[in-house]
Amino acid sequence: MLRLVIVDDEAPARSSLRAVLGSIAMELEVVGEAQDVDSAVEMLNAMRPDVVLLDIWLGDGTGFDVLERLTHDDTRVIFVTAFDHYAVRAFKSGAVHYLLKPVPRAELQEALERATAVPVAGPEQVDHVRRMLLDRITVPTSEGFHVLSPAEIVRCESDGNYTRFHLANGDKVLASRTMKEFDAMLEPHGFMRVHLSHLVNMAQVKMYLHREGGTLLLANGQEVPVSHRRRNDVVEALGRRGTKS
């Protein structure tokens, strides 16, 4: 009996994987589900399943964050990703199992069969996938997914339960997730939450203006307010970059 755990921050995605698993002609048991990094780490360390179906992007971090906190290395990992086919082919050479959403039954069965027949992927293989993926982020929209380089994003703006991405080429992308979910994802790339409604690529800041309590002038000419609570942190961050107000 193959024991599995499903880790995905979206309940419909977890349900979909359960349904597909139920149609596979293998002896399987889903022993648990998790929706974020902390719950996934706790569950995987406690249950030590044979296989984890692990989403790349979680609401509070990434699947790589989960792997770094595991206390054992005998669980085989099958990454689940929303990246396009080109990106998937790009990191296929990392020899880590992966599936592209939505997950076809035949591909899931093949991945499970392969996962049980080969050794657990080593740290160097997982690091290869991490490097390939963290250079870009997946932005879900009503039309599908945009795959963006953080360097091409000037800023993100909260729009209720959505997030509006402002790109360097002038395009805008409306993501169907809250800005909180992108905050942790973009912070390692030099982005900073300067206001409750604004997440800024600090490399795109041209000037800090004292007016109205604090305003950032960006490379594309846009201005973004800085909240009073975050003003000192913003000024300090700009100082470290050698930016003058």
C-alpha positions in Angstrom: 0.0 0.0 0.0 1.4 3.4 -1.1 0.8 6.1 1.5 0.5 9.6 0.2 0.0 13.1 1.5 -1.3 16.0 -0.7 0.0 19.5 -0.1 -1.8 22.3 -1.9 -3.1 25.7 -0.7 -6.3 25.3 -2.8 -9.0 23.0 -1.6 -10.4 22.3 -5.2 -6.9 21.3 -6.3 -6.6 18.8 -3.4 -10.0 17.4 -4.2 -9.1 17.1 -7.8 -5.9 15.1 -7.0 -8.0 12.8 -4.7 -10.4 12.1 -7.5 -7.6 11.3 -9.9 -5.9 9.1 -7.4 -9.2 7.2 -6.9 -9.2 6.2 -10.6 -5.6 4.8 -10.6 -5.1 1.1 -10.6 -2.7 1.0 -7.7 -3.0 0.3 -4.0 -3.0 3.8 -2.7 -4.1 5.6 0.5 -4.2 9.3 1.0 -3.2 9.6 4.7 -3.5 13.4 5.0 -3.8 16.8 3.4 -2.1 20.1 4.2 -2.6 23.6 2.8 0.4 25.6 4.0 4.0 25.2 5.0 3.6 24.7 8.7 0.8 22.1 8.5 2.7 20.3 5.7 5.9 20.1 7.7 4.1 18.8 10.8 2.1 16.2 8.9 5.0 14.9 6.8 7.4 14.6 9.8 4.7 12.8 11.8 3.4 10.5 9.1 6.5 9.9 7.0 4.4 9.0 3.9 5.9 7.2 0.9 5.0 10.0 -1.5 4.0 13.6 -1.2 2.2 15.5 -4.0 3.7 18.9 -3.3 2.5 22.2 -4.8 5.3 24.6 -5.7 3.6 27.8 -4.5 1.8 27.7 -1.1 0.1 30.7 0.5 2.8 31.2 3.1 5.8 30.0 1.2 6.9 27.3 -1.3 7.2 23.6 -1.4 11.0 24.0 -1.0 10.4 25.6 2.4 8.6 22.4 3.4 11.4 20.2 2.2 14.0 22.2 4.1 12.2 21.6 7.4 11.7 17.8 7.1 13.5 15.7 9.7 13.7 12.7 7.4 14.6 12.0 3.7 12.7 8.9 2.9 9.6 10.5 1.4 9.6 10.8 -2.4 8.5 14.1 -3.8 6.3 14.7 -6.8 6.1 18.4 -7.4 2.8 19.8 -8.7 3.1 23.0 -10.7 1.0 25.4 -12.7 4.0 26.4 -14.9 3.6 26.2 -18.6 5.0 23.3 -20.6 8.1 25.2 -21.6 9.0 25.9 -18.0 8.4 22.3 -17.1 10.6 21.0 -19.8 13.3 23.5 -18.6 13.6 21.9 -15.2 12.8 18.3 -16.3 16.5 17.6 -16.4 16.6 18.0 -12.6 15.4 14.4 -12.4 12.7 15.3 -9.9 9.2 14.1 -10.5 6.7 16.8 -11.5 3.1 17.1 -12.7 1.5 20.0 -14.5 -1.9 21.2 -13.4 -4.6 20.0 -14.2 -3.1 16.6 -13.5 -3.9 13.8 -16.1 -4.6 10.4 -14.6 -2.0 8.6 -16.8 0.8 11.1 -15.9 0.0 10.8 -12.2 0.1 7.0 -12.4 3.4 7.1 -14.3 4.9 9.5 -11.8 3.9 7.3 -8.9 5.3 4.2 -10.5 8.6 6.0 -11.2 8.7 7.5 -7.7 8.5 4.0 -6.1 11.1 2.5 -8.5 13.9 5.0 -8.1 15.9 6.5 -5.1 14.7 9.6 -3.3 15.8 12.7 -5.1 18.9 14.2 -3.5 19.4 17.8 -2.3 21.3 18.8 -5.5 18.3 17.7 -7.6 15.8 19.6 -5.6 18.1 22.7 -5.6 18.2 22.5 -9.4 14.4 22.7 -9.6 14.4 25.5 -7.0 16.9 27.6 -9.1 14.8 27.1 -12.2 11.5 28.0 -10.6 12.4 30.8 -8.2 13.7 32.9 -11.2 10.1 33.2 -12.2 6.7 33.3 -10.5 3.3 32.0 -11.6 0.5 34.5 -11.6 -3.0 33.0 -11.9 -5.6 35.0 -13.7 -9.1 34.5 -15.0 -7.6 33.5 -18.3 -5.0 31.1 -17.1 -1.5 31.7 -15.8 1.2 34.3 -16.5 4.8 33.3 -15.9 6.8 36.4 -14.9 10.3 37.3 -14.0 10.4 39.3 -10.8 12.7 41.8 -12.5 10.0 42.8 -15.0 7.5 43.6 -12.1 7.6 47.2 -11.0 5.0 46.9 -8.3 1.9 45.1 -7.1 -1.3 46.8 -6.0 -4.0 45.3 -3.8 -7.5 45.3 -5.4 -9.8 43.6 -2.9 -9.3 39.8 -3.3 -7.2 40.4 -6.4 -3.7 41.8 -7.0 -2.8 44.1 -9.9 0.7 43.7 -11.3 2.3 46.7 -13.0 5.0 45.6 -15.4 8.0 47.5 -16.7 6.7 47.4 -20.3 3.5 49.1 -19.2 1.3 46.0 -19.1 -0.9 45.2 -16.2 -1.9 41.7 -15.0 -4.8 41.2 -12.6 -4.1 38.1 -10.5 -6.9 36.2 -8.9 -5.2 36.0 -5.5 -4.6 38.5 -2.6 -1.4 40.4 -2.4 -0.5 38.7 0.9 0.1 35.5 -1.1 2.6 37.2 -3.3 4.4 39.1 -0.5 6.5 36.1 0.7 7.0 34.9 -2.8 8.5 38.2 -4.0 10.4 39.3 -0.8 13.5 37.3 -1.7 13.6 39.2 -5.0 14.0 42.6 -3.4 10.3 43.5 -3.0 9.0 45.4 0.0 5.5 46.0 1.4 5.6 49.8 1.7 1.9 50.2 2.3 -1.1 48.0 3.1 -2.0 48.2 -0.6 1.4 48.4 -2.3 4.3 45.9 -2.8 7.2 47.5 -4.6 10.3 46.3 -6.4 12.8 48.4 -4.6 15.2 48.2 -7.6 12.6 50.3 -9.4 12.6 53.2 -6.9 14.2 56.4 -8.3 13.4 58.8 -5.4 11.9 59.0 -1.9 9.8 62.1 -1.5 8.9 63.5 1.9 5.5 64.9 0.8 2.3 63.4 2.2 4.1 61.4 4.8 6.3 59.6 2.3 6.0 58.8 -1.4 8.1 56.7 -3.7 8.8 57.8 -7.3 9.3 54.7 -9.5 11.3 54.2 -12.7 8.0 54.2 -14.7 7.0 57.6 -13.4 4.3 56.2 -11.0 4.1 57.3 -7.4 3.3 55.0 -4.5 2.5 56.2 -1.0 4.5 54.9 2.0 2.5 54.2 5.2 3.6 55.9 8.4 4.2 52.6 10.0 6.6 51.4 7.3 8.3 54.7 6.6 11.4 54.1 8.7 11.9 50.6 7.3 11.6 51.9 3.7 14.1 54.7 4.3 16.5 52.2 5.9 16.2 49.8 3.0 16.8 52.6 0.4 19.8 53.7 2.4 21.3 50.3 2.2 20.9 50.4 -1.5 22.7 53.8 -1.7 19.5 55.6 -2.8 19.2 59.2 -1.7 16.0 60.9 -0.8 
